[in-house]
Amino acid sequence: MSSSMPVSQQVSKQHKAFLRKLYLAHLMDDDRHNLLSLNKLTGMPRRTLQDAIAAFEDVGIRVEFVQEGSRNNSGYYRIVTWGPISSAWVDTHLSEIADLIGVVESGETAV
């Protein structure tokens, strides 16, 4: 992985999907989030979020859902390991990643 983001704003569908996973993993690692809070924070559709989270293992990121209470959807996602991905690199390039995937960064709110 290079130390800087590509200059070109033309991002392939696969590259965008990869960056989306990195962005979501960063949010989950930084605070407690569920689908609703991720949807509100990113503006991404619920199905897109579910697909991205389900595909985290494809890039080596392990995530788990921490159940809080008796309802199935009551809880938050937690990153278990970033695998081969450098979370520090993602943190450093977060604004650029957000720009490339079309997410407007706003103040983060916890669940």
N, C-alpha and C positions, 0 to 999 in steps of 0.2 A: 504494500500500500504506500503510495507516495505521500509526501508531507503536505501537499496542497491539492485543492480541488481542481478539476479540469476547467479551463478557461471557457470552453464552449458551453452554451446554454442548451444545446441539443442533447437531450438525454434519452437513451433508449428506454423502452418499456421495462426491460429487465433491470437496467441500472436504477431506474426510478423505484422499482419494487425493492431492490436491495437497500437503497438509501432510506426508503420508508421504514423498513425493518430496523435500521440503525437508529432512526429518529424516534420511533416508538419505544425501542429498548431503552434509549436514553431517558425518555420521560418516565418509564416504569422504574428505572433504577434510581431516579432522582426523587420520586415521590410515589405515594400510593394512588394508583389509578385503576378504574374498572372501565368497561366499554363506554358507559355513559360519560364519564369525565374525559376520556380520550376523545370521544366524539365532539364534545363541547370545546375542548382545547384545540383540536386540530381541524375540525370541520370535515373530517373524513367520514364517509358513510360507515355505518355499523358493520356491514358485510365486508368492506375493505379492511377494516380493523381486525375482524375475526380471521380473515384469510391471511393477513400479514402475520398475526400472532401465531397462527397454526403453522406457518412456514418458518418460524424462527430457527428451528432445528436444522433447516437446510443450510444455514450459514454458521451453525455451531453455537447459537445462543440458546440457552436453556431457560425457560420461564415456567413458573408455576402459578396457579391461582390459589390464593390464600383465602379460605372460607371464613367469613365472619358472620355468625348468626345461623339461623336455621334455613333461610331462603337460599336457593341454589345460586342466585346471582348476587348475593350479598358478600362482598369481599373485594380483593384487589389482586392485581398481577405483581409478581416479584421476580426479578431476574436472579436466577440461580448462578449462572456463569455466562460470561461473554465469549467463552471458547477462544478462538483465534483472533477475535476482533479486539482492537484496542479501544476501550471505553474513553481513555484520555484523548485519543485522536478524534472520536466522535464529539466529545465535549468541546474541543478546540474549534471544530468545523461546523458546529450546530446551525449557525445562521446560514451558512452556505448550503448546507443540506436542506434546510427548511425552504430556502429560495428555489432550489432545484426541484423539489417535490411539490411546490406550490402551496406550502403551509405558511400562513401569516402567524408569526410568533406573537403570543400575548402573555400576560401574566399567568403563571401556572397556579392552578387551584387544586388542592388536595380533595380526596373523596370525603 
